[in-house]
Amino acid sequence: MKITIISSVMAALCISACSTTSVYEKQAEKARVQAIAVQKAAVNNMPSWYVNPPANDANAIYATGTAASASLSSAEANATNIALGKICNVLNSKATQTSNFFQRDVNGDTHEVSETVIKTRCETANITGYVVQSREVVVDPAGRARTYVLVALPLGLANTTATAQQSDRNRSNAVSRAASAFDTE
């Protein structure tokens, strides 16, 4: 009789343990399916100009970027900086970018803490005058804004911002040199 009761208790514990594992397996599977859905949505919602950006030519360098965040402005800034980093690479310059992200899921409630320190700085190239030529925002299945951007860096005289800055520097240098040219010591 004792053996039957002990066997029944052991069987119940074993079934209970199996169902506990099953709950966690279901949670893991649910998270995996959701992650796949987010990635599929990102792929399915890609604009055609993101998939096939314009080719670089003598007038401009093009690059795409994408980022997702609960904050629309963060998604847009991160996507733009990713594209600028790609432009720096095309110009054979080192891009400095740093980003920290923490996400915690508790019982299906997601808490997101994002610290973004992305400032794209090209070490040896000037990216002044870049233009966000195209921008598209979609909401992913997780409810976050995913931003796609196409950034263009006009080259040479087509880059009116950089040309104007260079003209201002040249003018300032000329004024400074003219003033010192007549200094007598």
N, C-alpha and C positions, 0 to 999 in steps of 0.2 A: 504494500500500500504506500509506504514511504517513497519507494522508488518511483511509483506512478506519479505521485504528487511532485516530487523533485523533477521528474522528466517533464511534466506538464509546465512547471514554472520555468525550466530551462528552455523549453520550446517557445513559451510566451516571450521570454527575454530575447531569444534569438530572432523571433519575428519582429519584435519591437526594434531591435538593433538594425535589422534589414530595412524596416520602413524609415528609420531615421536617416540612414544612408541614402535612401531613395529621395527623401525630401531635399537633401543637399545636392544630390545629383540633378534633381529637377530645377533647383535654383541656379546651379551652374549652367545647365542646358539653356534655361531662360535667358541668362546673361549672355551666353554665347550667341543665341539666336538674335538677341537685341543688338549686339555688337555687329553681327553680320548685316542686319537690316540697316543700321546706320551707315556702314560702308557701301552697301548696295545703293542706298539713296544718294550718297555722295557721288558715286560713279554714274548713276542714272541721271542725276541732275546737272552734270557737268555741261557748261555751255560749249558750243562747238569751237569757239575761239580759244577756249581753255585747252581742249584736246588737240587742236591744230592751230597754234598761234602763228601769226605772220612770221615770215622768215626775216632774219636780220639782213639789213642792206646798208648801203652807203649813207642813208639818211637817218636810220634809227636802229636801236637794239631793243628787242622785245623779250619780255619774260612774264610768266604767269605765277600766281601764288594762290593758295587757298588755306583757310583756317576756320575753325569752328569754336564758338564760345557762347556762353549764356549772354554775354554782352556784345551787342552788334558792333560797337565801336572797337572793342578788342579784336573781334574777328576780322574786321576790316584793316586795322592797323597791322595785325600779325600777317595777314595775307599780303599786304603791300610790302612789308619788310622782307618777307620770304622772296618775293619777286625781285626786290632791289638787291638782295644777296646773290641771286642768280645773275643779275646784270653785272655785279662786281666780279663774279667769276669769269664772265665772258670777257671782261676788260683785264683779266689776269691780275686782279687786285684781291687782297684779303678782306673779307667782310667780317665784322665783329658783331655777333648777335648772341644774346643770352636769354633764356626763358625758363621759368620754373613753374610747375603745375602740380597741384595736389587735388585728388578727387577721392572722396570717401563715400561708399554706398552702405547704408544701414537700413535693412528691411525695405529695400526698394526706394528709399529716400536718398537722393544724391546730394551731397554737399561738395561744392566745388570751390577751391581756393586757387586763384591763379595769380602768380606774380610774374609779370612780364617786363623784362628789361631788354627790349629789342630796339636797338638803335643801329641801323645799318650804316656803317661807316666804311667806305672804301679807303684802304690805306694809301694807294697810289693812283687812284682814278677819281675824277670829279663826276658825281652823279647829279649835280645841280640841274634843275630843269626837267626832271622826269615828270611824266604825265600818266595818271591812271586813265587809260584809254577806254577800258570797259570794266564794268562792275556788275556782279549779279549776286543776290542774296537769296538763299532758300532756307527753310526751317527743316532741320533733320528730324528723324523719328524720336530723338531724345529731347526735342524741343529747343535745341540750340541753333543759333544763326550760323550758317555756313556761308562764308563770303568767298567768291571767286573774283580775282582781279587780273587784268591784263595791263601791264605797265610798259610804257615806251620811253626810251631815253633818246631824244633827238640828238643827232650828231652834227658837229660843225656849225655852220651858220643857221641850220634849222633849229638849233637850241638857242632860242632868243634870250632865255633867262641867263644862261652861262655866258653868252656873248655880251649881254648888257653888263653883267658883273665884271667881266674882263675889261670892258671899256671903262667902267668906273675905276677899276684898279689902275689902268694905264693913265687915266686922267689924274688921279690922285698922285701917282708916282711922278708924273710930269710936273705938277704943281710943286711938289716937294723938291724935286731936283732943280727946278727953275729958281726957287727961293734960295737954295744952297749954292747955286752956281755963282751968285753975286756976293756971297759972303767973303769978306776978306779978313784974314787972320794974320 
